[in-house]
Amino acid sequence: KGVLLSHANINANIEGLYQVLAAKRDDVMLGILPLFHSFGFTGTLWYPLTTGMGVVYHHNPLDFKVVGELAEQYKATTLTATPTFLMGYIRKCTPEQFAFMRHVVVGAEKLNPRVAAAFEKRFGVAPREGYGCTELSPIAAVNVPDAEVGKRHQVGTKPGTIGQPLPGVAVRIVDPDTYALLGADEAGLLLVKGANVMLGYLGEPERTQEVMRDGWYITGDIASMDRDGFLTIRDRLSRFSKIGGEMVPHVRIEEAIHTALNVSDRQVVAVTAVPDERKGESLVVLYTGALDGNVCRRDLAAQGLPNLWIPRAEAFVQVDEIPLLGTGKLDLKRIKEQALRSIADMTK
């Protein structure tokens, strides 16, 4: 789909970022995200150019050795990345190369607490998770540094959350079916409103209407907001399966499998679903490396997952690699296609 973003949309996003991150003239952005993606376009192209900070680019975020060398050579202070890329820097870059880093903002996928802790331990700076999508130019919320004003301490970061909305951005959590407003800590559909919301989809007015409701953009994400205004993403609405009438979250199952395997790499496991005549849908787990389905099922049960959330032993399918997008996010379409092919081959 083509997303129409105006200069005003992007400028509103930059203004919000500037207010909460307070870029300094001697800051240097390390730009490693693709500029064809809105996260890289707004965050690493226009944000540094319009705020006066320096910026150094490298075209390949997976070229960990070069990224580390550039960070050290240009004394980079700011990095925007994905959790997948952070894992590579943890393995391949030295603490000296990231010695000047003050701001590390990650998005595009959920930040695993283990990755965050490992990055902070190695480089002395905690990555802060944010949230957005192309339709929002793209950033809607982000964790920021804590602030000290006199004797007052203002919390800017809560681990496990995506932070608070940017200045000028309003959010609502509503019931996915009735759109009734939900209370604090209740999980529901996330809606966003503000000057950063897109003009619409290129040449697709009907599709635009489907995602807009009284000026609010319907993100398709399930989230909750605590009493301090911090948001937590529970899952994509599209990443829930309706099994036996119950909504089953794929990300929660992936996290439990990661815990069982004691790994943090998103490229190891992906959960999806395929049609099931009896229950509506059934779960499928694609994995790389070694994994015993029966052992994993016992581990998931020991972690307290409901029986309905635990995939069948035969639903664990080994693959050569987990399909990813260029941004490092899971390629959900290809993952589902791969699962459908695998299940079809097993039933022949």
VMD Tcl script that draws the C-alpha trace (Angstrom):
set ca {
  {0.00 0.00 0.00}
  {1.08 3.59 -0.61}
  {0.84 5.84 2.45}
  {0.40 9.57 1.78}
  {2.40 11.65 4.26}
  {2.42 15.44 4.00}
  {5.24 17.76 4.99}
  {3.05 18.77 7.94}
  {2.68 15.12 9.02}
  {6.44 14.56 9.08}
  {7.20 17.95 10.62}
  {4.74 17.28 13.45}
  {6.56 14.03 14.18}
  {9.96 15.74 14.17}
  {8.68 18.47 16.51}
  {7.39 15.86 18.97}
  {10.70 13.97 18.89}
  {12.68 17.17 19.38}
  {10.67 18.11 22.46}
  {11.19 14.80 24.25}
  {14.71 13.85 23.10}
  {16.19 17.38 23.24}
  {18.83 16.92 20.55}
  {22.01 18.93 21.09}
  {24.11 20.56 18.37}
  {27.04 18.26 19.16}
  {24.91 15.10 18.92}
  {25.70 12.69 16.10}
  {23.08 10.32 14.72}
  {24.22 6.91 13.51}
  {21.88 6.27 10.58}
  {21.63 2.59 9.74}
  {17.91 2.18 8.96}
  {16.78 2.05 5.32}
  {15.52 5.43 4.13}
  {12.74 3.80 2.11}
  {11.16 2.89 5.46}
  {9.42 5.69 7.37}
  {11.33 4.98 10.61}
  {14.62 5.67 8.83}
  {13.15 8.43 6.65}
  {11.82 10.55 9.54}
  {14.12 9.41 12.33}
  {17.52 9.36 10.61}
  {17.10 11.69 7.63}
  {14.79 14.59 8.49}
  {15.16 14.60 12.27}
  {18.92 15.29 12.24}
  {18.73 17.61 9.23}
  {16.07 19.85 10.78}
  {17.50 19.89 14.31}
  {21.09 20.62 13.35}
  {22.68 17.48 14.75}
  {25.35 15.61 12.83}
  {24.64 12.31 11.13}
  {26.73 9.52 9.63}
  {25.14 6.81 7.45}
  {25.86 3.24 6.56}
  {23.64 1.42 4.11}
  {23.67 -1.99 5.79}
  {22.62 -2.30 9.47}
  {23.79 -5.92 9.44}
  {27.36 -4.89 8.64}
  {28.12 -4.87 12.35}
  {31.88 -4.36 12.08}
  {31.57 -1.21 9.96}
  {28.72 0.17 12.10}
  {30.89 -0.14 15.20}
  {33.85 1.51 13.47}
  {31.70 4.45 12.31}
  {30.20 4.90 15.78}
  {33.70 5.16 17.25}
  {35.17 7.33 14.48}
  {32.37 9.92 14.54}
  {31.60 9.65 18.28}
  {27.96 8.78 17.61}
  {25.58 9.70 20.44}
  {22.23 8.60 19.00}
  {21.11 5.35 17.40}
  {17.72 4.29 16.08}
  {17.48 0.60 15.36}
  {15.46 -2.59 15.78}
  {16.01 -5.16 18.55}
  {17.25 -7.62 15.92}
  {20.05 -5.24 14.92}
  {20.97 -4.60 18.56}
  {21.74 -8.28 19.03}
  {24.33 -8.08 16.27}
  {25.99 -5.05 17.85}
  {26.11 -6.85 21.20}
  {27.98 -9.72 19.57}
  {30.26 -7.83 17.19}
  {30.88 -4.30 18.56}
  {33.12 -3.28 21.46}
  {32.15 -1.05 24.41}
  {34.75 1.48 23.25}
  {33.00 1.87 19.89}
  {29.73 2.87 21.56}
  {31.37 4.89 24.33}
  {29.66 8.19 23.36}
  {26.17 6.72 22.86}
  {23.46 8.51 24.93}
  {20.20 7.73 23.13}
  {19.30 4.31 21.69}
  {15.72 4.17 20.45}
  {14.31 0.92 19.08}
  {11.09 0.11 17.29}
  {9.54 -2.02 14.53}
  {9.33 -5.05 16.86}
  {9.02 -5.82 20.56}
  {12.14 -5.25 22.64}
  {13.00 -8.43 24.53}
  {14.06 -7.61 28.13}
  {17.07 -9.92 27.75}
  {18.29 -7.99 24.72}
  {17.80 -4.67 26.52}
  {19.69 -5.90 29.58}
  {22.53 -7.36 27.50}
  {22.91 -4.15 25.49}
  {22.98 -1.99 28.62}
  {25.47 -4.30 30.32}
  {27.84 -4.21 27.34}
  {27.57 -0.55 26.35}
  {26.33 1.24 29.47}
  {23.24 2.72 27.82}
  {19.72 1.30 28.05}
  {17.80 1.03 24.76}
  {14.39 2.70 24.96}
  {11.44 1.23 23.12}
  {9.12 3.29 20.96}
  {6.15 2.59 18.75}
  {4.78 3.70 15.42}
  {3.85 2.79 11.88}
  {4.11 4.41 8.47}
  {0.56 5.79 8.77}
  {1.71 7.83 11.81}
  {4.78 9.39 10.13}
  {5.83 7.04 11.91}
  {6.36 7.56 15.66}
  {3.43 7.76 18.08}
  {5.02 6.96 21.45}
  {8.47 6.51 22.93}
  {10.27 6.05 26.23}
  {12.52 9.02 27.03}
  {15.19 9.81 29.64}
  {13.96 10.53 33.17}
  {13.93 14.23 34.03}
  {15.05 16.02 37.17}
  {13.46 19.43 37.84}
  {14.63 20.74 41.18}
  {13.68 18.09 43.70}
  {11.12 16.53 41.40}
  {11.84 13.35 39.48}
  {9.80 12.70 36.33}
  {9.82 9.09 35.11}
  {10.31 8.96 31.36}
  {10.92 5.25 30.88}
  {9.13 2.12 32.01}
  {10.76 -1.10 30.77}
  {8.33 -3.34 28.91}
  {6.27 -0.38 27.66}
  {6.50 1.68 24.48}
  {6.51 4.87 26.53}
  {4.06 7.76 26.46}
  {2.54 9.44 23.39}
  {4.63 12.16 21.75}
  {3.54 15.77 22.32}
  {0.61 16.49 20.02}
  {-0.41 12.82 19.81}
  {-3.60 11.53 21.47}
  {-4.38 7.84 22.04}
  {-7.40 5.80 23.05}
  {-7.81 2.18 24.10}
  {-11.22 0.85 23.02}
  {-13.14 -2.39 22.83}
  {-12.35 -3.93 19.39}
  {-16.00 -4.76 18.76}
  {-17.98 -1.87 20.28}
  {-15.28 0.86 20.31}
  {-16.29 1.67 23.89}
  {-13.53 3.45 25.82}
  {-11.63 1.15 28.20}
  {-10.04 1.99 31.54}
  {-6.47 1.89 32.86}
  {-4.60 -1.39 32.29}
  {-7.45 -2.84 30.19}
  {-6.28 -4.33 26.88}
  {-8.07 -3.18 23.76}
  {-7.66 -1.72 20.29}
  {-5.24 1.22 20.07}
  {-6.47 4.36 18.27}
  {-4.26 7.37 17.51}
  {-5.11 10.95 16.59}
  {-2.85 13.91 15.82}
  {-1.12 15.98 13.17}
  {1.11 13.00 12.39}
  {-1.79 10.85 11.09}
  {-1.49 10.21 7.34}
  {-3.61 11.82 4.64}
  {-4.70 8.37 3.50}
  {-3.73 5.49 1.21}
  {-2.74 6.40 -2.33}
  {-5.66 5.82 -4.68}
  {-7.55 3.71 -2.11}
  {-10.23 5.87 -0.44}
  {-12.24 2.84 0.69}
  {-9.22 1.28 2.37}
  {-8.53 4.64 4.03}
  {-12.07 4.76 5.43}
  {-11.61 1.28 6.90}
  {-8.76 2.45 9.16}
  {-10.18 5.85 10.14}
  {-12.96 6.49 12.67}
  {-13.95 10.08 13.49}
  {-10.40 11.28 12.85}
  {-8.81 8.44 14.85}
  {-6.45 6.03 13.10}
  {-7.21 2.38 13.90}
  {-3.76 0.84 14.40}
  {-4.82 -2.80 14.52}
  {-2.69 -3.26 17.65}
  {-3.95 -4.50 21.00}
  {-2.57 -2.34 23.80}
  {-3.18 -1.10 27.33}
  {-2.39 2.18 29.09}
  {-1.48 2.45 32.76}
  {-2.46 5.30 35.08}
  {0.74 7.18 34.26}
  {0.00 7.17 30.53}
  {2.56 4.52 29.58}
  {1.44 2.21 26.77}
  {2.10 -1.50 26.43}
  {1.55 -3.35 23.16}
  {0.00 -6.76 23.76}
  {-0.05 -7.95 20.15}
  {-1.28 -7.20 16.68}
  {-4.98 -7.88 16.30}
  {-3.93 -9.85 13.21}
  {-1.55 -11.86 15.41}
  {-4.34 -13.28 17.50}
  {-6.00 -16.54 16.54}
  {-9.56 -17.32 17.44}
  {-9.39 -20.91 18.65}
  {-12.48 -22.46 20.14}
  {-13.95 -18.98 20.56}
  {-10.95 -17.64 22.55}
  {-8.42 -15.03 21.37}
  {-4.94 -16.58 21.51}
  {-1.91 -14.21 21.23}
  {0.97 -15.39 19.04}
  {3.59 -13.06 20.57}
  {2.90 -14.34 24.09}
  {3.52 -17.91 22.89}
  {6.71 -16.88 21.07}
  {7.99 -15.23 24.25}
  {7.25 -18.35 26.27}
  {9.12 -20.52 23.75}
  {12.07 -18.11 23.88}
  {12.06 -18.49 27.67}
  {11.91 -22.28 27.38}
  {14.85 -22.29 24.95}
  {16.71 -19.57 26.88}
  {17.20 -17.52 23.69}
  {16.39 -13.94 22.68}
  {16.85 -14.15 18.90}
  {13.58 -13.48 17.03}
  {15.02 -15.40 14.08}
  {14.67 -18.69 15.97}
  {10.89 -19.04 16.39}
  {7.73 -17.69 14.78}
  {4.14 -18.59 15.68}
  {1.34 -18.39 13.14}
  {-1.99 -20.11 12.52}
  {-3.66 -22.13 9.78}
  {-7.36 -22.89 9.21}
  {-8.84 -25.69 11.31}
  {-12.26 -27.16 10.52}
  {-12.99 -28.04 14.14}
  {-11.63 -25.04 16.11}
  {-11.51 -22.34 13.46}
  {-7.70 -22.04 13.55}
  {-4.78 -24.04 14.89}
  {-1.32 -22.86 15.88}
  {1.88 -23.66 13.98}
  {5.40 -23.01 15.26}
  {8.21 -22.52 12.74}
  {11.66 -22.91 14.26}
  {15.31 -23.13 13.30}
  {17.90 -25.24 15.06}
  {17.06 -28.00 17.53}
  {13.71 -28.17 19.30}
  {11.68 -31.09 20.64}
  {7.96 -30.35 20.34}
  {6.95 -32.56 23.26}
  {9.58 -31.09 25.58}
  {8.66 -27.57 24.53}
  {4.97 -28.23 25.19}
  {5.79 -29.35 28.74}
  {7.86 -26.20 29.26}
  {5.00 -24.00 28.05}
  {2.59 -25.74 30.41}
  {5.06 -25.28 33.29}
  {5.09 -21.53 32.54}
  {1.34 -21.45 33.09}
  {0.12 -21.11 29.51}
  {-3.47 -22.31 29.04}
  {-3.86 -25.61 27.20}
  {-5.53 -23.80 24.29}
  {-2.37 -21.71 23.81}
  {-0.03 -24.70 23.58}
  {0.56 -25.93 20.00}
  {0.29 -29.62 19.24}
  {3.59 -31.52 19.10}
  {3.19 -32.13 15.36}
  {2.63 -28.40 14.80}
  {6.32 -27.64 15.48}
  {7.91 -27.36 12.02}
  {11.65 -27.02 11.45}
  {12.69 -24.57 8.70}
  {16.01 -23.32 7.34}
  {15.27 -19.71 8.33}
  {12.47 -17.52 9.67}
  {11.27 -15.11 6.94}
  {12.05 -11.47 7.83}
  {11.33 -8.11 6.25}
  {14.12 -5.67 5.37}
  {13.51 -3.87 8.67}
  {14.20 -7.02 10.68}
  {10.53 -7.60 11.52}
  {8.90 -10.97 11.00}
  {7.45 -11.35 7.50}
  {4.04 -12.55 8.67}
  {2.70 -13.19 5.17}
  {5.58 -15.46 4.16}
  {5.54 -17.16 7.57}
  {1.88 -18.10 7.16}
  {2.49 -19.28 3.57}
  {5.39 -21.42 4.75}
  {3.27 -22.91 7.54}
  {0.44 -23.72 5.12}
  {2.87 -25.47 2.76}
  {4.47 -27.43 5.58}
  {1.13 -28.60 7.00}
  {-0.07 -29.54 3.52}
  {3.08 -31.60 2.92}
  {2.63 -33.43 6.23}
  {-0.98 -34.40 5.40}
  {-0.20 -35.79 1.94}
}
mol new
graphics top color blue
foreach p $ca { graphics top sphere $p radius 0.5 }
foreach p [lrange $ca 0 end-1] q [lrange $ca 1 end] { graphics top cylinder $p $q radius 0.2 }
display resetview
